[in-house]
Amino acid sequence: GHAEGGVDGVLEGVSFAPHDIGATPTRACFLAAPASVEVLGYVLGFRGPAQGVFFDDKRIRAGEGTTLHALDRRNGGTAERYVCPDAYHPIHVANAWDDETSGCPSMIAACWPPDCVNAMASERRDILGDWAPLLGGDFSGAAVTQLVSFSGHGGGARARVL
């Protein structure tokens, strides 16, 4: 169907809807790490929804990292894709803007770093992770969240830890 008061759009290669958005005057911007969703455990009641989401090791090893998706706010359609070679996992978006020179989108987000995402992908751990150590007071395995700037240009994206 058509979204009331908005536009319909497609984020190619995204297996579940990003939960955070950055808005520029011309675009709705989303960040997504390569991931896959397995719904059977959730449907059967064995797992929660986030326990069926896994970082996609095959896509990450093939060089696909976080993708900045920029959807035209007036016309919708298929979002422009700017692929970063590093797989950050965006937790929350802080800001988005259109570059004054190139017109390409940029974003700032709090993210899990690539070493954490790569390890979770290769070990096939769901994105929720194991909370038992945290509840016991052991934070040694917890991902350190980084503030990262993503700049889109020519189909690629550059990530820079701030």
Secondary structure, DSSP 8 states (H G I E B T S, - for coil): ---TTS--EE-TT-SS--S--EE-SSEEEEEE-SEEE--HHHHTTSS-GGGGEEE-HHHHHTT---EEEEEETTT-EE-EEEE-SS--EEEEEEEEEE-TTT--EEEEEEEE-HHHHHHHHHTT-BTT---HHHHTT--TTS---EEEEEEEETTEEEEEE-
